[in-house]
């Protein structure tokens, strides 16, 4: 099942408001983006596929670093509209494509990137196989995803009552963190 909450008008507006309020003060801007970019190979004259590109900040950054072409994709029409509005420059193309449907892309890439989007995908094996088929020989796949604390914890009554608040921050006991789960 493809997840696309970002095209819900209320959710998107709240997301955009949060981004604007927290610009340069959140974990994504302070930690994830700088470290993600350190992992990247030299992009000079490379073609890049960005899966789950959101507003397209990475796409613009990599063109400015010398990439020859970037295809930014996102399942959300609203995200692609925003990317075209604020980060579209020569060498960048944006398309509304779900990660589950990237096998429909008829190009090959030197680098495939995805920043904090792979955790939305149910069939990870298919996604990785699709990426492999879209990469040139000696291509790179660079991705990040949310920590399992935010995506895999079973929210139970124990978690609800097993937390404490210090300086307006919630700290919880996650006793099932290392417990394997069955795939559905």
N, C-alpha and C positions, 0 to 999 in steps of 0.2 A: 504494500500500500504506500503510495507516494504521499509524503507529508508536505503541505504547503499552507501553513498558518499565516505566512507573511502577506498574502493577498486579502486577508480579512482586514477591512478598512480600520476598525477600532484597534486591532492588534498592531497593525503597521504604524498607525499614528502614535501609539504609545511607545513602540519600539524606536521610532524616529525621535520622539521627545527625550527618551532615555539616552539615546546616543548623543544628542546635542548637549544635554545636561552633564553628561559624564565624559565628554570629549577630553582626551589626554589625561584622564584621571581614573581610568578603569584598567582591569587586568589585561584586557585585550590590547589596548594601546601601549601599556607599560611593559608587559611581559611577553605575550604571545606573538605579536607582530615582529618586534625586534629579533626574537629568538628564531622565529620561522624564517625570517630573511637571512639569518646567519647560516641556516642549513642549505640554502639555495646554491646551486652551482652557478658558474659564470653564465649569465643570460645573453651575452653579446651575440647578436645575429641568430638567436634561438627563437623557435616558435613555442608558444606556451598555451596550454589549455587550463583554464581556471574553473574548477567545478565548485558550484555554490559561491559564485563571485560576489554576491551581495551588491554593495554600492560600487564595486570595481576599483577600490583604492589600490589593491595589489597590482591590478592590470596596468594602471597608469604608472605606478612606481617602476614596474619592470620594463615598460617601454622607455621610460626616462633613463633606465640603466643600460639600454642598448638592445633590448629584445626587438626582433624585427616584426613580430606579429603576436598578438594575444587574442584568443577567443575566450571571452568570459561568459559562462553559462550559469543560469539559476532557474529553479522551478518557478520562482515568483516573478510575475509580470511587473509588479510594483518595484521590486529590486532592480530589474533590468531597466525600467523607465528611469529610476533614480541614477543608475550607473551611466546611462546615456546622457542624462542631464548634467552630472557633475564631474564625471571622469572620462568622458569620451574624447580621445585625441587620435591623431593619425596612427594607424597600426593596430588599433583595438576594434574588435567587433563584439557585439553582445547579442546573445540569443537566449530565448526562453526555452530551456531544455532541462528536464529532470535528470538527475544522475543515473536513474534507472534506465534512461533512454539514450545514453551517450553512444551506444553502438550504432546509432543512426548518423553519427558524424562521419564524413567521408574524407577526413584529413588525417595526417600523422603529425605528431608533435615531438619536440625535443625534450620538453618538460611538461608534466602535468602536476598542477598544484591544487590543493584544497585546504583552506584554512577554516577549521572548526565547522565542518559540514558532514564529514563521513558518518558521524554518530546518528544522523537522521536515516541512514540506509538500513533496511532490514537484511538484504542479501549481500553481505560484504564480499563473499567469494565471487559473485557475478560482477560486482563493481570492479574488483581488482583484475579479473580476467578481461573486462572491457577496457580498462586502462592499459593493460599490457598490449592489447591489439591496436591501441591508438598511439603507442609510443614508437618512435624511430629506434633503430638499433642503438644501444648504449644510451637510451633515454633515461630520464629521472622521474620518479614519482615522489613528491614531497607533500606530506599532509600532516595535519594536526587534528585532534578531536578532543572533545571535552573529557575531563577526568571522570572515571567511573563513579566517583562520589556524587556527581551531579546527574548521572544518567542511569546508574544501575542499582542504586540502593532501594531496597524494599521499604517503603514508608509504612511503618507499623505503629501500633500503640506504644511499643517500647521506645521508638524513636521520638514520638510526640512527647512522652513524659520523661524521657531520658536526656533531655537537653538542659543546658544552663545558659544564662545570658550574662555576658561580661562586656561592659562598655557598649551596650546596644548591639552586640554581635552574638548570634546564636551558635552554640557549640553542641554537637550531638554525638551520641554513642552509635556507631554504625557497626553493630556486631555481625552483620551478614556480609561484610565487604569481601571477604575471601571465600565465600560459599559459592561453589559453582552452580550455575543454573542450567536447566535443560532448555535447548532451543525449541521454540514452539513450531 
